[in-house]
């Protein structure tokens, strides 16, 4: 019995020591946890503060940069606008100069083109450089309005020449006396009807029919 008691006491003693060691270890672990938590808590706040300050500074710099870029873009836009206005002004001046030049050329050329007061007549053109179209006729000239005659064919050729229409793309709507035996007047259209001209012709002995006036018509109304 004494031996059993001694062993039991030894076991209890060992158990107490083990419990004591475990309690100490647990306490140390808890202390370490507390220290770590405190460090984390006390260490994160300054970091967060620093981060917040950095973010704030960065945001302010970005705002400053945006403002600077905005000012630069605004200046570039103003410069571009001024440049465009300058270019537009120069272009307008050039156009005016070109218009004046064209008007001077029109005045210096042998031909003239005028707007008509007649609602059915767009422009009236006279060109002293129009030439007689030539002729195969000989002897005394007699104007003919027979569509199978040589004189008729030469009149149609002169109408094509003055109008600028190809004979294959032209209808003769009217061809008659122009006020005297040696003058004729004819009205022609393109086959699509978009171009209508009334042309005055004059006979030049030995040279054929010569255009003297071209009127651009809006319609075939009163086309003769």
VOGU-3710 file (C-alpha; in Angstrom, 3 decimals, decimal comma):
1> xxxxxxxxxx> 0,000/0,000/0,000  2,674/2,518/0,775  4,242/1,803/-2,582  0,939/2,472/-4,330  0,511/5,723/-2,465  4,006/6,822/-3,412  3,351/6,133/-7,085  0,049/7,930/-6,953  1,690/10,928/-5,363  4,347/10,948/-8,076
11> xxxxxxxxxx> 1,715/10,837/-10,764  -0,199/13,678/-9,209  3,004/15,668/-8,901  3,863/15,078/-12,555  0,345/15,956/-13,548  0,533/19,231/-11,629  3,869/20,063/-13,223  2,467/19,281/-16,648  -0,593/21,418/-16,004  1,628/24,207/-14,726
21> xxxxxxxxxx> 3,799/24,031/-17,833  0,741/23,980/-20,061  -0,752/26,962/-18,266  2,519/28,866/-18,611  2,690/28,031/-22,303  -0,897/29,044/-22,795  -0,205/32,291/-20,993  2,848/32,928/-23,153  0,842/32,222/-26,290  -1,923/34,538/-25,181
31> xxxxxxxxxx> 0,644/37,204/-24,323  2,233/36,832/-27,750  -1,162/37,065/-29,390  -1,950/40,198/-27,405  1,425/41,717/-28,340  0,934/40,887/-32,000  -2,571/42,307/-31,987  -1,387/45,464/-30,267  1,438/45,836/-32,783  -0,915/45,255/-35,655
41> xxxxxxxxxx> -3,404/47,765/-34,277  -0,860/50,391/-33,331  1,205/49,734/-36,470  -1,648/49,826/-39,074  -3,131/53,135/-38,049  -0,088/55,220/-38,990  0,279/53,213/-42,182  -3,332/53,827/-43,052  -2,879/57,487/-42,250  0,192/57,619/-44,462
51> xxxxxxxxxx> -1,643/55,814/-47,227  -4,561/58,210/-46,942  -2,180/61,171/-47,102  -0,434/59,683/-50,139  -3,758/59,078/-51,872  -4,830/62,637/-51,059  -1,554/64,061/-52,386  -1,837/61,940/-55,524  -5,424/63,070/-56,087  -4,370/66,711/-55,685
61> xxxxxxxxxx> -1,526/66,207/-58,161  -3,916/64,553/-60,602  -6,341/67,459/-60,241  -3,484/69,906/-60,852  -2,387/67,879/-63,872  -5,943/67,788/-65,242  -6,226/71,548/-64,795  -2,903/72,091/-66,543  -3,908/69,787/-69,393  -7,262/71,584/-69,611
71> xxxxxxxxxx> -5,477/74,948/-69,841  -3,122/73,610/-72,509  -6,027/72,149/-74,513  -7,906/75,426/-74,126  -4,896/77,380/-75,389  -4,440/74,911/-78,267  -8,142/75,231/-79,089  -7,906/79,032/-79,075  -4,812/78,903/-81,262  -6,550/76,439/-83,610
81> xxxxxxxxxx> -9,629/78,680/-83,757  -7,498/81,731/-84,463  -5,598/79,783/-87,118  -8,857/78,618/-88,692  -10,170/82,171/-88,668  -6,950/83,338/-90,275  -7,150/80,562/-92,873  -10,823/81,347/-93,504  -9,999/85,010/-93,888  -7,160/84,184/-96,272
91> xxxxxxxxxx> -9,407/81,781/-98,174  -12,108/84,446/-98,450  -9,575/86,967/-99,676  -8,264/84,455/-102,202  -11,803/83,690/-103,359  -12,494/87,393/-103,725  -9,269/87,800/-105,648  -10,134/84,822/-107,834  -13,639/86,200/-108,396  -12,221/89,573/-109,326
101> xxxxxxxxxx> -9,734/87,843/-111,597  -12,521/85,869/-113,287  -14,565/89,012/-113,712  -11,570/90,779/-115,205  -10,982/87,830/-117,530  -14,642/87,852/-118,536  -14,372/91,513/-119,365  -11,129/91,014/-121,273  -12,355/87,965/-123,197  -14,067/88,376/-126,506
111> xxxxxxxxxx> -17,233/86,689/-125,194  -19,846/87,816/-122,694  -22,327/85,862/-120,573  -25,232/87,645/-118,940  -28,225/86,700/-116,850  -31,565/87,309/-118,534  -34,616/88,982/-117,024  -36,803/86,472/-118,865  -37,935/83,724/-116,455  -37,458/81,076/-119,163
121> xxxxxxxxxx> -33,955/82,207/-120,071  -31,070/81,502/-117,745  -27,996/82,961/-119,430  -27,311/84,710/-122,718  -23,894/84,130/-124,240  -22,258/85,884/-127,158  -18,768/84,970/-128,302  -17,018/86,752/-131,143  -14,556/83,872/-131,335  -17,198/81,487/-132,617
131> xxxxxxxxxx> -16,184/80,512/-136,108  -18,259/79,580/-139,168  -18,527/75,803/-139,321  -17,551/75,628/-142,990  -19,652/74,717/-146,012  -19,693/72,579/-149,117  -22,181/74,934/-150,796  -21,079/77,066/-153,716  -22,608/79,945/-155,609  -25,312/82,194/-154,279
141> xxxxxxxxxx> -26,544/80,961/-150,917  -30,213/80,231/-150,433  -31,279/79,321/-146,913  -33,242/76,085/-146,812  -35,435/74,572/-144,123  -35,842/71,243/-145,862  -34,540/68,667/-143,386  -33,009/66,656/-146,251  -31,016/69,580/-147,658  -27,307/70,294/-147,255
151> xxxxxxxxxx> -28,075/73,751/-145,862  -30,259/72,214/-143,129  -27,530/69,730/-142,219  -24,986/72,545/-141,958  -27,356/74,545/-139,727  -27,681/71,519/-137,409  -23,895/71,195/-137,368  -23,596/74,841/-136,302  -26,204/74,313/-133,556  -24,229/71,346/-132,212
161> xxxxxxxxxx> -21,002/73,356/-132,307  -22,443/76,292/-130,334  -24,384/74,203/-127,791  -21,542/71,777/-127,111  -23,929/68,840/-127,538  -22,915/65,779/-129,472  -25,127/65,370/-132,588  -25,913/61,828/-131,388  -27,149/63,269/-128,070  -29,177/66,143/-129,470
171> xxxxxxxxxx> -32,730/66,761/-130,626  -33,577/69,707/-132,894  -36,847/71,069/-131,513  -37,076/74,066/-133,786  -35,158/75,523/-136,729  -36,461/78,530/-138,598  -35,840/81,964/-140,024  -33,892/84,283/-137,764  -35,250/87,551/-139,118  -33,620/87,672/-142,532
181> xxxxxxxxxx> -32,777/85,266/-145,409  -29,219/84,835/-144,128  -30,074/84,368/-140,449  -31,577/81,392/-138,679  -32,523/80,450/-135,140  -32,791/76,976/-133,696  -33,660/75,293/-130,402  -31,933/72,070/-129,383  -32,014/69,839/-126,300  -29,949/67,006/-124,956
191> xxxxxxxxxx> -31,753/63,686/-125,237  -32,337/63,591/-121,488  -33,917/67,056/-121,697  -31,620/68,557/-119,058  -29,933/71,000/-121,453  -31,969/73,312/-123,662  -30,413/75,983/-125,885  -31,749/78,535/-128,352  -29,040/79,542/-130,793  -28,909/82,316/-133,356
201> xxxxxxxxxx> -26,980/81,698/-136,595  -25,702/83,952/-139,360  -24,560/82,922/-142,823  -21,016/83,973/-143,827  -20,425/83,697/-147,582  -17,981/80,977/-148,465  -17,543/79,983/-144,795  -20,906/78,666/-143,702  -23,158/79,214/-140,714  -21,710/81,008/-137,688
211> xxxxxxxxxx> -23,288/81,073/-134,193  -23,837/84,599/-132,901  -25,827/84,070/-129,656  -26,682/81,206/-127,306  -29,492/81,324/-124,757  -29,858/78,648/-122,093  -33,544/77,920/-121,579  -35,333/76,548/-118,534  -38,012/74,837/-120,610  -39,228/74,415/-124,186
221> xxxx> -41,994/76,909/-123,586  -41,720/79,604/-126,263  -38,593/77,843/-127,491  -38,745/79,224/-131,056
//
